[in-house]
Amino acid sequence: MYRGPMQAYSLLELEDSLKTADAKAATRLGDGPGVAILVHNPVHQRLIEAAAVQLELSPILLSENALESYPLAAYELIVAEEDIAQRIRSILAAREATGEGVNPAIIAVRQREMDTPLSLDEPEHTVDGFLNLPMAPAQIVAQLSVTLYAHRAFARRFHSALEELQLNRRIFRSVTSGISVASTTQPDLPLVYVNPAFEVMTGYSLEEVHGRNCRFLQGKETDQPGLTLVREALKDHREIVTVLKNFRKDGTPFWNELYLSPIRNREGNVTHMVGIQQDVTARMEFEAALRESEKLAAVGRLASTIAHEINNPLESMMNLIYLAQHSSNLAETKEYLVTADQELQRVKLITSQSLRFYKQSTKPQAILCQDVIGSVIDLYQSRLVNHHVTVERRERSTQSIVCMESEIRQVLNNLVSNAIDSMRSGGRLLVRSREATDWHTGATGIVITIADTGTGINPEAMKSIYKAFYTTKGIGGTGLGLWISSEIVERHRGRLMVRSTPRGTSSDPSTPRSGTIFQLFLPYQGLSS
């Protein structure tokens, strides 16, 4: 078998290697990972067996005639003649394609003449390495060791990635929120995955929604304000949170709180958009009930304000009529009646403004801001006088805005009422309006500023002023006014901003000023008429 000068060296080394292998095999054969050997040359078989035992592997001889029946994937390493190795690779290829697990490392055995160069790396082949026999046993051990080390490192990474993938799949399938994934690399953003919670929430199965754009959930409700936010987020590939009215497969409506987020690949390109859906129907119904409750409370407060506003001029009219009845001077009587008529006009103005104030809007309409502001200020004349509050108005807006008039009156009523409440010992109320641009969205519209010189809002309260039921007025407040106002403004695609300096926190001791400034931005076309 061996020729030339290597014959004695190889035989001696082979004899020592086989003795060592036999000694180890006596105690280790059958234990540990297995090495399948399909080599025709018996000497080569013994060399490979000896190397396997030294690597603490269990060598197992297989027959070429029964390849299809062997559990080849169960071995960690397969050493076979080159043609057999290629066959084994073909057998295991299908398993590798389906990702069932890590295939064994396959080593192809070649027999070479002594003058043939040793080749350890031939990338055109699909095996994991070559043994060009004959070679010294130590070289065989070293080469198998390198291949085994690389294979085990890859197997560890594969199993780690597989465990992470399986964990992610379990998470996706176990979360109670609906999850949908749409592909951005295909036309019309088709859905490629939905989890079981989505199927339960909507009534649609994965097979029914796969390849469809998720707009089918909107039914005929295709003009929702939240859809504009969704379209902009999809166009800009950014995150968004909004609430949409959707419909289940059976036609039942439900409110869907949608969290939309992009998924990027290694190059930073957006390949998918993932949506997390939460059924918030119960919450929306509860909030609607709260809004109705706040409207009823506001009607009560309005009735009290109107009664107080009307009581003063009525008392004046009664006194003036009494004086006119008992006066013998015609000029004096006429003067009394003129004054009484002025008070009567004041009562008429208050009643007409109050009727406009809570006349519910059925559709958006164009209004002038100065008209709405004036009607709100008129309702609080007595409170302003009693609290020694002076009003400074400056209105520079001349264009109309399209809005729900009663809702915008409700917002301004809350802001003016809160401003007056903060100035129990007197102060100044500044009401201004001007044309402006919201630089966050680029929309043009009108800014209404309500500023007071009251006690201000402390930083802790500022964090919660828009939360439901939060109030700084004790039992005198419901904690719903600003919460509902912020929702109204959001529905009109506007912005409500606030700045405040609490009393005693001014940075300039010589001018201990305090107060609060609310700025209400409303776009010209916040709602379609």
TIDREN-97480 format. One record per residue (C-alpha): z, x, y. Coordinates in steps of 0.05 Angstrom, whole numbers, plus 32768, in hexadecimal, padded with zeros to 4 digits. Layout:
<atoms>
(atom (Z X Y));
...
</atoms>
This chain:
<atoms>
(atom (8000 8000 8000));
(atom (8015 8035 8033));
(atom (7FEA 8072 8042));
(atom (7FEF 80B5 8064));
(atom (802D 80D3 8084));
(atom (8050 8090 808E));
(atom (8054 8082 8044));
(atom (8095 80A7 8034));
(atom (80B5 8092 8076));
(atom (80A3 804A 806C));
(atom (80B9 8046 8024));
(atom (80FC 8066 8033));
(atom (8108 8039 806F));
(atom (80F1 7FFD 8048));
(atom (8121 800C 800F));
(atom (815C 8014 803F));
(atom (8149 7FD5 8064));
(atom (8143 7FAC 8025));
(atom (8186 7FC4 800B));
(atom (81A6 7FB0 804D));
(atom (8182 7F6E 804C));
(atom (8197 7F5F 8005));
(atom (81DF 7F6D 8016));
(atom (81DE 7F3F 8052));
(atom (81B7 7F0A 802E));
(atom (81EB 7F06 7FF8));
(atom (821C 7EE9 802A));
(atom (81ED 7ECA 8060));
(atom (81B1 7EAD 803A));
(atom (81AC 7E62 8048));
(atom (81D9 7E66 8086));
(atom (81C3 7E63 80CF));
(atom (817D 7E54 80EB));
(atom (8143 7E5A 80BC));
(atom (8104 7E85 80BD));
(atom (80C8 7E6A 8097));
(atom (809D 7EA1 8078));
(atom (8056 7E97 8061));
(atom (803C 7EDD 8052));
(atom (8011 7EF0 8016));
(atom (8024 7F3A 8010));
(atom (8067 7F3F 7FEA));
(atom (807A 7F80 800E));
(atom (806E 7F5F 8051));
(atom (8098 7F24 8039));
(atom (80D2 7F52 8028));
(atom (80CC 7F76 806B));
(atom (80CE 7F35 8091));
(atom (8107 7F1A 8066));
(atom (812F 7F59 8074));
(atom (8123 7F54 80BF));
(atom (8137 7F0A 80BF));
(atom (8178 7F18 809C));
(atom (8188 7F50 80CD));
(atom (817D 7F1C 8105));
(atom (81AD 7EED 80E0));
(atom (8176 7EBD 80CE));
(atom (816B 7E9B 808B));
(atom (8126 7EAF 806E));
(atom (8102 7E78 8048));
(atom (80C1 7E83 8023));
(atom (808E 7E4A 8029));
(atom (804D 7E3B 8006));
(atom (800C 7E35 802C));
(atom (7FF7 7DFB 7FFE));
(atom (802F 7DCD 8015));
(atom (802F 7DD8 8060));
(atom (8028 7D8E 8071));
(atom (8066 7D7C 8049));
(atom (8095 7DAF 8067));
(atom (80C4 7D9E 80A1));
(atom (80A6 7DD6 80CA));
(atom (80C8 7DC0 810B));
(atom (810C 7DCC 80EB));
(atom (8103 7E18 80EA));
(atom (8112 7E44 8125));
(atom (80DE 7E78 8114));
(atom (809F 7E77 80E9));
(atom (807D 7EB8 80D3));
(atom (8039 7EAC 80B2));
(atom (7FF5 7ECA 80A7));
(atom (7FCA 7EC2 80E5));
(atom (7F9E 7E8B 80C9));
(atom (7FDA 7E65 80AE));
(atom (7FFF 7E6E 80F0));
(atom (7FC5 7E4C 8114));
(atom (7FC7 7E12 80E3));
(atom (8012 7E0A 80EE));
(atom (8007 7E0A 8139));
(atom (7FD5 7DD1 8132));
(atom (8005 7DAA 8106));
(atom (803D 7DB0 813A));
(atom (8010 7DA4 8177));
(atom (8018 7D59 8174));
(atom (8063 7D5E 8173));
(atom (8062 7D8D 81AF));
(atom (8035 7D5E 81D6));
(atom (8065 7D23 81CE));
(atom (80A0 7D4D 81E4));
(atom (80C8 7D40 81A4));
(atom (80EA 7D84 81A7));
(atom (80E0 7DCF 81A7));
(atom (80B0 7DE8 8172));
(atom (80C1 7E27 814B));
(atom (80A8 7E6A 8164));
(atom (806B 7E7D 813B));
(atom (805D 7EC6 812A));
(atom (8018 7ED8 810D));
(atom (8014 7F11 80DB));
(atom (7FD9 7F40 80DC));
(atom (7FCB 7F7A 80AD));
(atom (7FAF 7FB7 80D1));
(atom (7F96 7FFB 80BE));
(atom (7FBE 8036 80D7));
(atom (7F8C 8047 810D));
(atom (7F89 8000 812A));
(atom (7FAE 7FFA 816C));
(atom (7FEE 7FD0 8169));
(atom (7FE4 7F8F 8190));
(atom (8021 7F67 81A2));
(atom (8004 7F38 81D6));
(atom (7FC3 7F11 81CE));
(atom (7FC5 7ED6 81FF));
(atom (7F86 7EB7 81E4));
(atom (7FAD 7EA1 81A7));
(atom (7FDE 7E67 81A5));
(atom (8014 7E89 817B));
(atom (8053 7EA7 8199));
(atom (8049 7EEE 8180));
(atom (8029 7F1D 814C));
(atom (8042 7F4C 8116));
(atom (800E 7F81 8109));
(atom (8024 7F9A 80C5));
(atom (8033 7FCC 80A9));
(atom (8068 7FE4 80DA));
(atom (80AE 8000 80D5));
(atom (80E5 7FCE 80C5));
(atom (8109 7FDE 8106));
(atom (80CA 7FCC 812C));
(atom (80C5 7F8A 8107));
(atom (810E 7F7A 8118));
(atom (8103 7F8D 8161));
(atom (80C4 7F63 8168));
(atom (80E2 7F26 8145));
(atom (8120 7F2E 8170));
(atom (80F8 7F2C 81B1));
(atom (80D2 7EEF 819B));
(atom (8111 7ECC 8183));
(atom (8136 7EDB 81C4));
(atom (80FD 7EBF 81EE));
(atom (80F8 7E82 81C2));
(atom (8142 7E73 81C5));
(atom (8143 7E7B 8210));
(atom (810A 7E4A 8216));
(atom (812C 7E1A 81E5));
(atom (816C 7E1C 820F));
(atom (8145 7E0B 824E));
(atom (811E 7DD5 822A));
(atom (815C 7DB4 820E));
(atom (817F 7DB8 8251));
(atom (8144 7D98 8273));
(atom (813F 7D64 823C));
(atom (8189 7D52 8242));
(atom (8181 7D4B 828D));
(atom (8144 7D1F 8284));
(atom (8167 7CF4 8251));
(atom (81A4 7CEE 827F));
(atom (8177 7CD9 82B8));
(atom (8156 7CA5 828C));
(atom (819A 7C8A 8276));
(atom (81AF 7C87 82BF));
(atom (816F 7C63 82D4));
(atom (8178 7C31 829B));
(atom (81C2 7C26 82A4));
(atom (81C8 7C1D 82F0));
(atom (81D1 7BD5 8306));
(atom (81A2 7BDD 8342));
(atom (8158 7BD3 8338));
(atom (812E 7C12 833A));
(atom (80E2 7C14 8344));
(atom (80B5 7C50 834B));
(atom (8070 7C4C 836B));
(atom (803A 7C82 836A));
(atom (8021 7C9A 83AE));
(atom (7FE8 7CC1 838E));
(atom (7FC4 7C82 8378));
(atom (7FA5 7C4B 83A3));
(atom (7FD1 7C11 83B9));
(atom (8013 7C32 83A1));
(atom (8016 7C15 835A));
(atom (8058 7C10 8336));
(atom (805F 7C41 82FD));
(atom (80A7 7C33 82E9));
(atom (80DE 7BFF 82F0));
(atom (8122 7C00 82CF));
(atom (8142 7BC7 82A7));
(atom (816C 7BB1 82E3));
(atom (812C 7BA5 830A));
(atom (8111 7B7B 82D0));
(atom (8151 7B52 82CF));
(atom (8152 7B4A 831B));
(atom (8109 7B34 8322));
(atom (80F9 7B16 82DE));
(atom (80BC 7B44 82D8));
(atom (80B6 7B76 829E));
(atom (809D 7BBD 82A6));
(atom (805C 7BAA 8284));
(atom (8050 7B72 82B6));
(atom (805B 7B9C 82F4));
(atom (803D 7BDF 82DE));
(atom (8002 7BF1 8309));
(atom (8010 7BBA 833E));
(atom (8026 7BC3 8385));
(atom (806C 7BA7 838F));
(atom (8055 7B78 83C6));
(atom (804E 7B41 8392));
(atom (809A 7B38 8398));
(atom (8091 7B1F 83E0));
(atom (806C 7AE0 83CC));
(atom (8055 7ABD 840B));
(atom (808A 7ADE 8436));
(atom (805B 7B15 844F));
(atom (8070 7B13 8498));
(atom (80B8 7B2B 8492));
(atom (80D2 7B5C 84C7));
(atom (80EC 7B8A 848F));
(atom (80A5 7B93 8474));
(atom (8090 7BB6 84B4));
(atom (80C7 7BE9 84A7));
(atom (80B0 7BF2 845F));
(atom (8067 7BFD 8473));
(atom (807B 7C30 84A7));
(atom (80A7 7C55 8475));
(atom (8070 7C56 8441));
(atom (803F 7C70 8474));
(atom (806E 7CA7 848D));
(atom (808B 7CB6 8447));
(atom (80D3 7CAE 845F));
(atom (8112 7C8A 844A));
(atom (8121 7C43 845F));
(atom (8155 7C0D 8452));
(atom (8144 7BC4 845E));
(atom (814F 7B7E 8443));
(atom (8114 7B55 842A));
(atom (810C 7B0F 840F));
(atom (80EE 7B15 83CA));
(atom (80DE 7AE4 8392));
(atom (80ED 7AE8 8348));
(atom (80B9 7AD9 8313));
(atom (80D1 7A91 830F));
(atom (80C8 7A88 835A));
(atom (8112 7A8D 836C));
(atom (811D 7AB1 83AF));
(atom (8150 7AE8 83B6));
(atom (8162 7B1B 83EC));
(atom (8152 7B62 83D8));
(atom (8173 7B9D 83FB));
(atom (813F 7BD4 83F3));
(atom (814D 7C1F 83F7));
(atom (810A 7C43 83F9));
(atom (8105 7C8F 83F1));
(atom (80CD 7CC2 83E4));
(atom (80C9 7CF0 83A7));
(atom (80AA 7D34 83B4));
(atom (808D 7D68 8384));
(atom (8099 7DB3 8387));
(atom (8065 7DBB 83BE));
(atom (8089 7D88 83E9));
(atom (8053 7D52 83E1));
(atom (8069 7D0A 83D7));
(atom (8053 7CF2 8393));
(atom (807D 7CB3 838B));
(atom (80A7 7C82 83B2));
(atom (80E7 7C6A 8390));
(atom (8105 7C27 83A3));
(atom (814C 7C12 8393));
(atom (8155 7BC6 8395));
(atom (8197 7BA2 839C));
(atom (819D 7B56 8399));
(atom (81C6 7B45 83D8));
(atom (81B9 7AFA 83D8));
(atom (8203 7AE9 83D6));
(atom (8211 7B18 8410));
(atom (81D8 7AFC 843A));
(atom (81F0 7AB5 842E));
(atom (8237 7AC9 8441));
(atom (821E 7AEB 8481));
(atom (81F5 7AAD 8492));
(atom (8234 7A84 848A));
(atom (8258 7AB4 84B8));
(atom (8222 7AAE 84EC));
(atom (8227 7A63 84EA));
(atom (8273 7A69 84F1));
(atom (826B 7A97 852D));
(atom (823B 7A65 854D));
(atom (826E 7A2E 8545));
(atom (82A4 7A5B 8562));
(atom (8276 7A6D 859B));
(atom (826A 7A23 85A9));
(atom (82B5 7A1A 85AD));
(atom (82BC 7A54 85DD));
(atom (8282 7A3A 8606));
(atom (82A1 79F4 860A));
(atom (82E1 7A13 8623));
(atom (82BB 7A3D 8656));
(atom (8293 7A01 866E));
(atom (82D1 79D6 8674));
(atom (82F2 7A0C 869E));
(atom (82B4 7A16 86C8));
(atom (82AA 79CC 86D5));
(atom (82F4 79BC 86E1));
(atom (82F7 79E3 8723));
(atom (82BB 79C3 8746));
(atom (82D1 797E 872C));
(atom (8315 7987 874B));
(atom (82F4 799D 878B));
(atom (82C6 7960 878A));
(atom (8301 7931 8780));
(atom (8326 794F 87BA));
(atom (82E9 794E 87E7));
(atom (82DA 7905 87D6));
(atom (8322 78F3 87E4));
(atom (831F 7915 8827));
(atom (82DD 78F3 8838));
(atom (82F9 78AF 8826));
(atom (8334 78B8 8855));
(atom (8310 78DA 888E));
(atom (82FC 78B1 88CB));
(atom (82D0 78E8 88E7));
(atom (8289 78DD 88D0));
(atom (8274 7926 88DA));
(atom (82B1 793E 88B3));
(atom (82A3 790C 887B));
(atom (825B 7923 8877));
(atom (8273 796C 8872));
(atom (82A2 7959 8839));
(atom (8269 7936 8813));
(atom (823A 7971 881C));
(atom (826E 799F 87FF));
(atom (827A 796E 87C6));
(atom (822F 796C 87B9));
(atom (822F 79B9 87B3));
(atom (8267 79B6 8780));
(atom (8240 7980 875B));
(atom (8203 79AD 8759));
(atom (822F 79E4 873D));
(atom (8245 79B5 8704));
(atom (81FC 79A2 86F8));
(atom (81E8 79EC 86F3));
(atom (8220 79FA 86C2));
(atom (820E 79C0 8695));
(atom (81C4 79D0 8695));
(atom (81D1 7A1A 8686));
(atom (8200 7A08 864D));
(atom (81CC 79D9 862F));
(atom (8198 7A11 8632));
(atom (81CA 7A43 8617));
(atom (81D5 7A23 85D3));
(atom (8194 79FF 85CB));
(atom (817C 7A1E 858A));
(atom (8139 7A40 858D));
(atom (8109 7A2A 8557));
(atom (80D5 7A60 8564));
(atom (80CE 7A9F 858F));
(atom (80BA 7A93 85D7));
(atom (80AC 7ABC 8616));
(atom (80E6 7ABF 8647));
(atom (80F9 7AE6 8686));
(atom (8137 7B11 867F));
(atom (8151 7AFF 86C4));
(atom (8153 7AB5 86B2));
(atom (817C 7AC2 8673));
(atom (81AA 7AF3 8697));
(atom (81B5 7AC2 86D0));
(atom (81C6 7A88 86A2));
(atom (81FB 7AB3 867E));
(atom (821B 7ACC 86BF));
(atom (821D 7A85 86DB));
(atom (8248 7A6E 86A1));
(atom (827D 7AA2 86AF));
(atom (8285 7A99 86FA));
(atom (82CD 7A7E 86F6));
(atom (82E3 7AB4 86C6));
(atom (82C4 7AE9 86F2));
(atom (82E9 7ACE 872F));
(atom (832B 7AC7 8709));
(atom (8327 7B0E 86EF));
(atom (8312 7B29 8733));
(atom (82D1 7B44 8717));
(atom (8296 7B50 8745));
(atom (8250 7B4C 8728));
(atom (8218 7B7C 873C));
(atom (81D3 7B68 8724));
(atom (8193 7B90 8729));
(atom (8157 7B76 8704));
(atom (8116 7B9D 8704));
(atom (80F4 7B7E 86C8));
(atom (80BD 7B4D 86D7));
(atom (809B 7B44 8693));
(atom (80AE 7B11 8660));
(atom (80C7 7B21 861A));
(atom (80B9 7AF9 85DB));
(atom (80FB 7AE8 85B9));
(atom (8128 7AB2 859E));
(atom (8147 7A9C 85E1));
(atom (8187 7A7F 85C6));
(atom (8195 7ABE 859D));
(atom (818B 7AED 85D8));
(atom (81B9 7AC0 8602));
(atom (81ED 7AC6 85CB));
(atom (81E8 7B12 85CD));
(atom (81EF 7B15 861A));
(atom (8227 7AE3 8618));
(atom (824E 7B10 85E8));
(atom (8243 7B4E 8612));
(atom (8255 7B2D 8655));
(atom (8292 7B0A 8637));
(atom (82AC 7B4B 8619));
(atom (82A1 7B6F 865B));
(atom (82CA 7B3B 8681));
(atom (8302 7B3E 864D));
(atom (8307 7B89 8657));
(atom (8313 7B80 86A2));
(atom (8353 7B57 86A5));
(atom (8369 7B79 86E5));
(atom (8326 7B75 8708));
(atom (82E9 7BA2 870A));
(atom (829E 7BA4 870F));
(atom (826A 7B86 86E1));
(atom (8225 7BA6 86E7));
(atom (81EA 7B81 86CA));
(atom (81A6 7BA2 86CE));
(atom (8162 7B9B 86AE));
(atom (8125 7BC8 86AF));
(atom (80E6 7BD8 8688));
(atom (80EE 7C10 8655));
(atom (80D3 7C31 8616));
(atom (80F9 7C3B 85D5));
(atom (80E8 7C84 85C6));
(atom (80FE 7C7B 857D));
(atom (80C6 7C49 856F));
(atom (8098 7C4F 85AB));
(atom (80A0 7C04 85BA));
(atom (80A0 7BED 8602));
(atom (80CF 7BB7 861B));
(atom (810B 7BA9 8647));
(atom (8150 7BC8 864A));
(atom (818A 7B9B 8660));
(atom (81C9 7BC1 8674));
(atom (820E 7BA0 8674));
(atom (8241 7BD1 8691));
(atom (828A 7BC6 86A3));
(atom (82C4 7BED 86C1));
(atom (82F6 7BD4 868D));
(atom (8325 7BF6 865E));
(atom (82EE 7C14 8632));
(atom (82EA 7C1A 85E7));
(atom (830F 7C52 85C1));
(atom (82E7 7C7F 8592));
(atom (8306 7C60 8553));
(atom (82F2 7C1A 8568));
(atom (82AC 7C32 857A));
(atom (82A0 7C42 8531));
(atom (82AC 7BF9 851C));
(atom (8297 7BCD 8555));
(atom (8259 7BB3 8530));
(atom (827F 7BA4 84F0));
(atom (828E 7B5C 84DC));
(atom (82D6 7B44 84EB));
(atom (82E7 7B82 8512));
(atom (8308 7B70 8555));
(atom (8335 7B90 8589));
(atom (8349 7B4D 85A6));
(atom (837C 7B3A 8571));
(atom (837F 7AF0 8561));
(atom (8353 7AE3 859E));
(atom (8315 7B00 857D));
(atom (82EC 7AF0 853F));
(atom (82CE 7B35 8535));
(atom (8289 7B15 852C));
(atom (826B 7B18 8572));
(atom (824F 7B5E 8573));
(atom (823F 7B5E 8529));
(atom (8213 7B21 8531));
(atom (81F7 7B3C 8573));
(atom (81E1 7B7D 8550));
(atom (81BE 7B54 851A));
(atom (819A 7B2A 854D));
(atom (8182 7B68 8572));
(atom (816B 7B89 8531));
(atom (8145 7B4A 851F));
(atom (8122 7B4F 8563));
(atom (8112 7B98 8553));
(atom (813C 7BAE 858D));
(atom (8176 7BDE 8596));
(atom (81BE 7BD4 85AE));
(atom (81DE 7C13 85C8));
(atom (8224 7C1E 85E4));
(atom (824A 7C54 8609));
(atom (8293 7C4E 861D));
(atom (82CA 7C75 863F));
(atom (8311 7C5D 862F));
(atom (8344 7C5A 8666));
(atom (8369 7C9C 8670));
(atom (8335 7CC8 864E));
(atom (830A 7CDA 868A));
(atom (82FA 7D25 868F));
(atom (8303 7D22 86DB));
(atom (834C 7D12 86EE));
(atom (8338 7D02 8735));
(atom (830B 7CC9 871D));
(atom (832F 7CA7 86E2));
(atom (82F5 7C79 86D2));
(atom (82EE 7C4F 8694));
(atom (82BE 7C1B 867B));
(atom (8287 7C08 864A));
(atom (823C 7C06 864F));
(atom (8211 7BDD 861F));
(atom (81C6 7BE6 8621));
(atom (819B 7BB1 85FF));
(atom (8152 7BC5 85F3));
(atom (8123 7B8C 85E1));
(atom (80D9 7B99 85D4));
(atom (80A7 7B6B 85F7));
(atom (808E 7B53 85B3));
(atom (80CE 7B58 8589));
(atom (80BB 7B16 8568));
(atom (8077 7AF7 8563));
(atom (806F 7AB7 858B));
</atoms>
